[in-house]
Amino acid sequence: WQWKEAKGGHIRDQLRRLGSSLDWTREAFTMDEVRSRAVTEAFVQMYEKGLIYRANRLVNWCSTLNTALSQIEVDKVEMNGPTRLKVPGQLVDGKLQTKEYSFGTMDHFLYPVADSDERLEIATTRLETMLADSAVAVHPEDPRYAHLHGKFVVHPFSGRKLPIVFDAELVDMEKGTGVVKVTPAHDPNDFACGQRHDLPVVNMLNDDGTLNENGLEFAGESRFEARLKVRKALKEKGLYVGSKSNP
């Protein structure tokens, strides 16, 4: 309602200037009580008829405005290699501030294979999301990993055993190491892979962009601060390979 009072008049004035010939005495706000009740009734009827359903899906979420964004409201930025950008609203040493972070790089780290000395190298642009990994994936026709069918990797922070799944849609065996981390809660392609293999959807983020309890020892950190600390912790465990430009 605050938005309507502040902005609603602007929209009406724009329509008038465009020459809209309307019965202005019938003007209504789409979120008033009458309209809201009608919308609820329509959705209930469609649900009861099996025309719509409820399910968990990924959305574009703004951690500053605390709201979902449509695809047309998201501006994507292409980067040609490492680029430093200032990010506002980051929780650093207990205070919200604007801080500069590096983007456009791929972090490479290792997942130990359970009951084996073998390690699988993973590359990711968002290293902190490995805290919410549900699996790693390889291509079913890749001979390098055929012996890993039915095997697991061990998560270096939680100790969880993550299945190694074979997925031809997600994995391009010609790219990188041919091994991909699967984080269904934080990537649409991974979400689809998770649906195909019945993987758990582990959300590691609060609405404000800080890590929740699934962030383990990094809980409470802003996501970009967590990225730095996860990188440091992996180095200490001897599981960090290095970073490369992306592309």
C-alpha positions as CSV (number, residue, x, y, z in Angstrom):
1,W,0.0,0.0,0.0
2,Q,2.9,2.4,0.7
3,W,4.2,1.7,-2.9
4,K,0.7,2.3,-4.3
5,E,0.3,5.6,-2.5
6,A,3.8,6.7,-3.7
7,K,3.8,5.3,-7.3
8,G,0.2,4.6,-8.2
9,G,-0.5,8.2,-9.3
10,H,2.5,8.2,-11.6
11,I,1.1,5.2,-13.5
12,R,-2.3,6.8,-13.8
13,D,-0.7,10.1,-15.1
14,Q,1.3,8.2,-17.6
15,L,-1.8,6.4,-19.0
16,R,-3.6,9.8,-19.3
17,R,-0.7,11.3,-21.2
18,L,-0.6,8.3,-23.5
19,G,-4.2,9.1,-24.4
20,S,-5.9,6.2,-22.7
21,S,-9.7,6.6,-22.8
22,L,-10.9,4.9,-19.6
23,D,-13.7,5.1,-17.1
24,W,-11.5,6.5,-14.3
25,T,-14.4,6.2,-11.8
26,R,-13.9,2.4,-11.9
27,E,-10.2,2.6,-11.0
28,A,-9.1,-0.1,-8.6
29,F,-5.9,-1.3,-7.0
30,T,-5.2,-5.0,-7.9
31,M,-4.2,-5.8,-4.3
32,D,-7.2,-4.3,-2.6
33,E,-9.5,-6.5,-0.6
34,V,-12.1,-7.2,-3.3
35,R,-9.5,-8.0,-6.0
36,S,-7.3,-10.0,-3.6
37,R,-10.3,-12.2,-2.6
38,A,-11.1,-12.8,-6.2
39,V,-7.6,-13.8,-7.0
40,T,-7.5,-16.2,-4.1
41,E,-10.8,-17.8,-5.1
42,A,-9.6,-18.2,-8.7
43,F,-6.4,-20.0,-7.6
44,V,-8.3,-22.2,-5.2
45,Q,-10.7,-23.3,-8.0
46,M,-7.9,-24.0,-10.4
47,Y,-6.0,-26.0,-7.7
48,E,-9.1,-28.1,-6.9
49,K,-9.5,-28.8,-10.7
50,G,-5.9,-29.9,-10.9
51,L,-5.0,-27.1,-13.3
52,I,-2.2,-25.7,-11.0
53,Y,0.0,-27.2,-8.4
54,R,2.5,-26.1,-5.7
55,A,6.1,-27.2,-5.7
56,N,9.5,-25.9,-4.7
57,R,11.3,-24.2,-7.5
58,L,14.3,-21.8,-7.8
59,V,13.7,-18.1,-8.1
60,N,15.9,-15.0,-8.7
61,W,16.2,-13.6,-5.2
62,C,17.4,-10.1,-4.2
63,S,19.1,-10.3,-0.8
64,T,19.0,-6.5,-0.4
65,L,15.3,-6.0,-1.3
66,N,14.3,-9.4,0.1
67,T,12.0,-10.2,-2.8
68,A,11.9,-12.5,-5.9
69,L,12.7,-11.0,-9.3
70,S,11.4,-12.0,-12.7
71,Q,13.8,-13.0,-15.4
72,I,13.3,-9.6,-17.2
73,E,14.3,-7.8,-14.0
74,V,17.7,-9.4,-13.8
75,D,20.6,-7.7,-15.6
76,K,23.4,-10.2,-16.4
77,V,27.0,-9.0,-16.7
78,E,29.4,-10.8,-18.9
79,M,33.0,-10.8,-17.8
80,N,36.1,-11.5,-19.8
81,G,38.3,-12.9,-17.0
82,P,38.9,-11.8,-13.4
83,T,37.0,-8.6,-12.6
84,R,36.8,-6.8,-9.3
85,L,33.3,-5.4,-8.4
86,K,32.0,-3.6,-5.3
87,V,29.2,-5.4,-3.6
88,P,27.0,-3.5,-1.0
89,G,25.4,-4.9,2.1
90,Q,28.1,-7.4,3.0
91,L,28.4,-8.5,6.6
92,V,32.1,-8.0,7.4
93,D,33.4,-8.3,11.0
94,G,29.8,-7.9,12.2
95,K,29.1,-4.7,10.2
96,L,27.3,-4.2,6.9
97,Q,29.5,-2.5,4.4
98,T,30.4,-2.3,0.7
99,K,33.4,-4.4,-0.2
100,E,35.2,-5.3,-3.4
101,Y,35.4,-8.9,-4.5
102,S,36.9,-10.7,-7.5
103,F,34.6,-12.4,-10.0
104,G,35.2,-14.1,-13.4
105,T,37.4,-16.8,-12.0
106,M,37.0,-20.6,-11.6
107,D,38.1,-22.2,-8.3
108,H,39.4,-25.7,-8.5
109,F,39.2,-28.1,-5.6
110,L,39.2,-31.8,-4.8
111,Y,36.6,-34.2,-3.5
112,P,38.0,-37.4,-1.9
113,V,36.4,-40.6,-3.2
114,A,35.0,-42.6,-0.3
115,D,37.1,-45.7,0.7
116,S,39.7,-44.8,-1.9
117,D,42.9,-42.6,-2.3
118,E,41.3,-41.2,-5.5
119,R,40.3,-37.5,-5.6
120,L,38.0,-35.8,-8.2
121,E,38.8,-32.3,-9.3
122,I,35.9,-29.8,-9.5
123,A,35.8,-26.3,-11.0
124,T,33.2,-23.8,-9.9
125,T,32.6,-20.0,-10.1
126,R,30.8,-20.0,-6.8
127,L,33.0,-21.9,-4.4
128,E,30.9,-21.3,-1.3
129,T,28.0,-23.3,-2.8
130,M,29.9,-26.5,-2.4
131,L,28.7,-26.4,1.2
132,A,25.2,-27.3,-0.2
133,D,26.4,-29.9,-2.7
134,S,24.1,-33.0,-3.0
135,A,26.2,-35.0,-5.4
136,V,28.9,-34.9,-8.1
137,A,28.1,-35.9,-11.7
138,V,30.1,-37.5,-14.5
139,H,29.1,-38.4,-18.1
140,P,27.9,-42.0,-18.4
141,E,30.0,-42.5,-21.5
142,D,33.2,-41.1,-20.0
143,P,35.6,-44.1,-19.7
144,R,37.7,-42.2,-17.1
145,Y,35.0,-42.5,-14.5
146,A,33.2,-45.7,-15.4
147,H,34.7,-47.4,-12.3
148,L,33.0,-44.9,-10.0
149,H,29.5,-46.2,-10.7
150,G,27.8,-46.6,-7.3
151,K,30.6,-44.8,-5.5
152,F,30.5,-41.7,-3.3
153,V,32.7,-38.7,-2.5
154,V,33.1,-37.4,1.0
155,H,32.3,-33.8,1.8
156,P,35.3,-32.2,3.4
157,F,33.4,-30.1,5.9
158,S,30.3,-32.1,6.9
159,G,31.7,-35.6,6.3
160,R,28.5,-36.4,4.3
161,K,28.8,-39.0,1.6
162,L,27.6,-37.6,-1.7
163,P,26.7,-40.0,-4.5
164,I,28.5,-39.9,-7.9
165,V,25.7,-39.7,-10.4
166,F,25.9,-40.3,-14.2
167,D,24.2,-37.6,-16.1
168,A,24.5,-36.9,-19.8
169,E,22.5,-33.8,-19.8
170,L,24.4,-31.9,-17.1
171,V,28.0,-33.0,-17.9
172,D,30.0,-32.2,-21.0
173,M,32.9,-34.6,-20.7
174,E,35.0,-32.5,-23.1
175,K,34.9,-29.6,-20.7
176,G,37.3,-29.2,-17.8
177,T,37.8,-32.4,-15.8
178,G,34.5,-33.9,-16.8
179,V,33.3,-33.8,-13.2
180,V,30.6,-31.4,-12.1
181,K,29.4,-30.5,-8.6
182,V,25.6,-30.7,-8.2
183,T,23.9,-28.1,-6.0
184,P,20.2,-28.4,-6.6
185,A,19.2,-25.4,-4.4
186,H,21.4,-22.9,-6.0
187,D,21.6,-23.6,-9.8
188,P,18.7,-24.3,-12.2
189,N,20.7,-26.9,-14.2
190,D,21.7,-28.6,-11.0
191,F,18.1,-28.4,-9.8
192,A,16.9,-30.3,-12.9
193,C,19.7,-32.9,-12.4
194,G,18.5,-33.3,-8.8
195,Q,15.0,-34.0,-10.0
196,R,16.3,-36.7,-12.4
197,H,18.3,-38.4,-9.6
198,D,16.1,-37.7,-6.6
199,L,18.8,-35.6,-4.8
200,P,18.1,-33.6,-1.7
201,V,17.7,-29.8,-2.2
202,V,19.9,-28.2,0.5
203,N,19.4,-24.5,0.8
204,M,22.5,-22.8,2.5
205,L,21.3,-19.2,2.3
206,N,19.1,-16.9,4.4
207,D,17.0,-14.3,2.7
208,D,19.6,-11.6,3.4
209,G,22.4,-13.5,1.6
210,T,24.1,-14.8,4.7
211,L,24.7,-18.5,5.2
212,N,22.2,-20.5,7.3
213,E,22.9,-23.6,9.4
214,N,23.7,-25.6,6.3
215,G,26.7,-23.4,5.9
216,L,28.2,-25.4,8.8
217,E,31.1,-23.5,10.5
218,F,30.6,-20.6,8.0
219,A,27.0,-20.0,9.1
220,G,26.3,-16.3,9.6
221,E,28.8,-15.2,7.0
222,S,27.9,-13.2,3.9
223,R,28.1,-15.4,0.9
224,F,31.1,-13.6,-0.6
225,E,33.0,-13.5,2.7
226,A,32.2,-17.2,3.0
227,R,33.7,-17.8,-0.4
228,L,37.0,-16.4,0.8
229,K,36.9,-18.5,4.0
230,V,35.9,-21.7,2.3
231,R,38.9,-21.2,-0.1
232,K,41.2,-20.7,2.9
233,A,39.8,-23.8,4.7
234,L,40.2,-26.0,1.6
235,K,43.8,-24.9,1.3
236,E,44.4,-25.9,4.9
237,K,42.9,-29.3,4.2
238,G,45.1,-29.7,1.1
239,L,42.1,-29.9,-1.2
240,Y,42.4,-26.5,-3.0
241,V,44.0,-26.7,-6.5
242,G,43.9,-23.1,-7.5
243,S,42.0,-20.6,-9.5
244,K,41.8,-19.8,-13.3
245,S,40.3,-17.2,-15.5
246,N,36.7,-17.8,-16.6
247,P,36.6,-17.8,-19.5
